[in-house]
Amino acid sequence: MTTPEGGYPGFTGAKAALFCGPAVLALHRDDRPGLPWRGMWDLPGGGREGDEGPEACLLRELAEEFGLTLPASRLERRWLLPGMADPTKTAVFFAGRIIADEVAAVRFGKEGQGWALMPVAEFLTRPDAVPFLQDRLRFALAAGFGG
């Protein structure tokens, strides 16, 4: 998957479903007042900074949240979807895979309350998971990508 970093000038952020077998990497969001989806389970990623491209945005967030450094080639699928905070804007959703050694190397960052390698079925049914991301995970599974 190759796209010039400037190929999505209007995108607002990037999220990813990173699968390890039948599980997905998840972040338990902070519970600070005013934070969208506070205290809920989330997927890696976040808002765009400066003029970074989608892959750079997602990989930066992955490093900040989980201490993981992956090459962009590990982001195997991508979809342009309405933004979660503002559906009139575009966001990028990726699907990729991580391996057990990478999960073992997670070094939780300064964002969130915790993390988990969560069974996909659990993430999809949790009442405290971000609904938009449950829908996007279902979308990736329906498109044939999954654990």
TADAGI-V135685 format. One record per pair of residues at least 12 apart in sequence whose ideal C-beta (glycine too) atoms are under 10 Angstrom apart, sorted by the first residue. I is the first residue (numbers start at 0). J is the second residue. D is the distance in whole Angstrom. If there is no record, write none. Layout:
# TADAGI-V135685
I;J;D  I;J;D
This chain:
# TADAGI-V135685
0;54;9  0;71;8  0;72;8  0;73;10  0;74;7  0;75;7  0;76;7  0;77;6  0;93;9  0;95;10  1;54;10  1;71;9  1;72;9  2;52;7  2;53;7  2;54;8  2;71;10  2;77;8  2;91;10  3;52;7  4;50;8  4;51;7  4;52;3  4;53;8  4;54;7  4;55;6  4;56;10  4;71;10  5;50;7  5;51;10  5;52;6  6;52;7  6;53;8  7;47;9  7;52;7  7;53;5  7;54;10  7;56;9  7;77;10  7;79;7  7;89;7  7;90;10  7;91;6  8;50;8  8;52;9  8;89;10  9;47;10  9;79;10  9;82;10  9;88;7  9;89;6  10;46;10  10;47;6  10;51;10  10;52;8  10;53;6  10;56;8  10;79;7  10;80;10  10;82;8  10;88;8  10;89;5  10;90;6  10;91;5  11;45;10  11;46;6  11;47;6  11;56;9  11;81;10  11;82;5  11;83;9  11;84;7  11;85;7  11;87;10  11;88;5  11;89;7  11;90;6  11;91;9  12;44;7  12;45;6  12;46;4  12;47;5  12;48;9  12;53;9  12;56;6  12;57;9  12;60;8  12;82;7  12;83;8  12;84;8  12;88;9  12;89;9  12;90;5  12;91;8  12;92;10  13;43;9  13;44;5  13;45;8  13;46;9  13;47;7  13;51;9  13;52;9  13;53;5  13;54;8  13;55;9  13;56;4  13;57;4  13;58;9  13;59;9  13;60;7  13;61;10  13;74;9  13;77;9  13;90;7  13;91;4  13;92;7  13;93;7  14;41;8  14;42;5  14;43;7  14;44;3  14;45;8  14;56;10  14;57;7  14;60;8  14;80;9  14;83;8  14;90;7  14;91;8  14;92;5  14;93;7  14;129;9  14;131;9  14;132;6  14;135;7  14;136;10  15;42;6  15;43;5  15;44;5  15;53;10  15;54;10  15;57;5  15;58;9  15;60;9  15;61;7  15;69;10  15;73;9  15;74;7  15;76;10  15;77;9  15;91;9  15;92;7  15;93;4  15;94;7  15;95;6  15;97;10  15;132;10  15;135;9  15;139;9  16;42;6  16;43;9  16;44;10  16;76;9  16;92;8  16;93;7  16;94;5  16;95;8  16;96;10  16;119;8  16;122;9  16;132;8  16;135;7  16;136;5  16;137;10  16;138;9  16;139;5  16;140;9  16;144;8  16;145;9  16;146;10  17;42;8  17;43;6  17;44;10  17;57;10  17;61;8  17;65;9  17;67;9  17;69;8  17;73;8  17;74;9  17;93;8  17;94;8  17;95;5  17;96;7  17;97;5  17;101;9  17;102;9  17;116;9  18;75;10  18;94;7  18;95;7  18;96;5  18;97;7  18;116;10  18;119;7  18;136;10  18;139;9  18;140;10  18;144;8  18;145;6  18;146;4  19;96;7  19;97;5  19;98;7  19;99;6  19;101;8  19;102;6  19;116;6  19;146;7  20;96;9  20;97;10  20;98;9  20;99;8  20;102;10  20;116;9  20;118;9  20;119;9  20;145;10  20;146;5  21;116;10  21;118;6  21;119;6  21;120;8  21;145;8  21;146;4  22;97;10  22;102;9  22;115;8  22;116;5  22;117;6  22;118;5  22;119;6  22;120;9  22;121;8  22;122;9  22;146;7  23;40;10  23;42;7  23;43;9  23;94;10  23;97;9  23;115;9  23;116;8  23;117;6  23;118;8  23;119;5  23;120;10  23;121;9  23;122;6  23;123;9  23;132;10  23;136;7  23;139;9  23;145;9  23;146;8  24;42;7  24;43;6  24;61;9  24;64;9  24;65;7  24;67;9  24;95;10  24;97;6  24;101;9  24;102;7  24;105;8  24;114;7  24;115;8  24;116;6  24;117;8  24;122;10  25;40;5  25;41;7  25;42;6  25;43;8  25;111;10  25;113;9  25;114;7  25;115;5  25;116;8  25;117;4  25;118;10  25;119;10  25;121;9  25;122;6  25;125;9  25;128;8  25;129;10  25;132;9  25;136;10  26;39;10  26;40;7  26;41;5  26;42;7  26;43;6  26;44;9  26;45;10  26;60;10  26;64;6  26;65;8  26;107;9  26;108;9  26;110;7  26;111;5  26;112;9  26;113;8  26;114;5  26;115;8  26;117;10  26;129;10  27;39;8  27;40;6  27;41;8  27;107;10  27;111;5  27;112;4  27;113;4  27;114;7  27;115;7  27;117;10  27;127;9  27;128;10  28;40;7  28;41;5  28;110;8  28;111;6  28;112;7  28;113;10  28;127;9  28;129;8  29;41;10  29;109;10  29;110;7  29;111;6  29;112;6  30;111;10  30;112;7  35;83;8  35;84;6  35;129;9  36;83;8  36;84;10  36;127;9  36;128;9  36;129;5  36;130;9  36;131;8  36;132;9  38;111;10  38;112;8  38;127;7  39;125;8  39;126;9  39;127;5  39;128;6  39;129;5  39;130;9  39;132;9  40;111;10  40;112;10  40;113;10  40;114;10  40;115;8  40;117;7  40;121;9  40;122;7  40;125;6  40;126;10  40;127;6  40;128;4  40;129;7  40;132;8  40;133;9  41;64;9  41;110;9  41;111;8  41;114;10  41;122;10  41;128;8  41;129;5  41;131;10  41;132;6  42;64;10  42;92;9  42;93;10  42;117;10  42;122;8  42;128;9  42;129;8  42;131;10  42;132;5  42;133;10  42;135;8  42;136;7  43;57;7  43;58;9  43;60;6  43;61;5  43;62;10  43;63;9  43;64;6  43;65;7  43;67;8  43;93;9  43;95;10  43;97;10  43;114;9  44;56;7  44;57;5  44;58;10  44;59;9  44;60;5  44;61;7  44;64;8  44;83;10  44;90;9  44;91;9  44;92;8  44;93;8  44;132;9  45;57;8  45;59;8  45;60;4  45;61;10  45;63;8  45;64;8  45;110;8  46;60;8  46;82;10  46;84;8  46;90;9  47;59;10  47;60;10  47;90;9  47;91;9  48;60;9  52;71;9  52;91;9  53;71;9  53;74;9  53;77;7  53;79;9  53;89;10  53;90;9  53;91;4  53;92;9  53;93;8  54;69;10  54;70;9  54;71;4  54;72;9  54;73;10  54;74;6  54;77;9  54;91;9  54;93;8  55;71;8  56;90;10  56;91;8  57;69;9  57;71;9  57;74;7  57;77;9  57;91;7  57;92;9  57;93;6  57;95;9  58;70;8  58;71;7  58;73;9  58;74;8  58;93;10  60;108;9  60;110;9  61;73;10  61;74;10  61;95;10  61;97;9  61;105;10  61;108;10  62;106;10  62;108;8  63;108;5  63;109;7  63;110;6  64;105;9  64;107;8  64;108;5  64;109;9  64;110;5  64;111;6  64;114;8  65;97;9  65;101;9  65;102;9  65;104;9  65;105;5  65;106;7  65;107;7  65;108;7  65;110;9  65;111;9  65;114;6  66;104;7  66;105;6  66;106;3  66;107;7  66;108;6  67;97;7  67;101;6  67;102;9  67;104;7  67;105;6  67;106;8  67;108;10  68;101;9  68;104;9  69;95;7  69;96;10  69;97;7  69;101;7  71;93;9  71;95;9  72;95;9  73;93;9  73;95;5  73;96;7  73;97;7  73;98;10  73;101;9  74;91;9  74;93;4  74;94;8  74;95;5  74;96;10  75;93;8  75;94;6  75;95;5  75;96;7  75;144;7  76;92;9  76;93;7  76;94;4  76;95;8  76;139;7  76;142;7  76;143;9  76;144;5  77;91;6  77;92;7  77;93;5  77;94;8  77;95;9  78;90;9  78;91;7  78;92;5  78;93;8  78;94;8  78;135;8  78;138;7  78;139;8  78;142;8  78;144;10  79;91;6  79;92;8  80;92;5  80;131;9  80;134;9  80;135;7  80;138;8  81;131;9  82;131;9  83;129;8  83;130;9  83;131;5  83;132;8  83;134;10  83;135;9  84;131;9  86;131;9  90;131;9  90;135;9  92;131;10  92;132;9  92;134;10  92;135;5  92;136;9  92;138;8  92;139;7  93;135;10  93;139;9  93;144;10  94;135;9  94;136;9  94;138;9  94;139;4  94;140;9  94;142;8  94;143;10  94;144;4  94;145;8  95;139;10  95;144;9  96;144;9  96;145;10  96;146;8  97;116;9  99;116;9  102;114;10  102;116;5  103;116;10  118;146;9  119;136;7  119;137;10  119;139;10  119;140;7  119;145;7  119;146;6  122;136;6  123;136;6  123;137;7  123;140;8
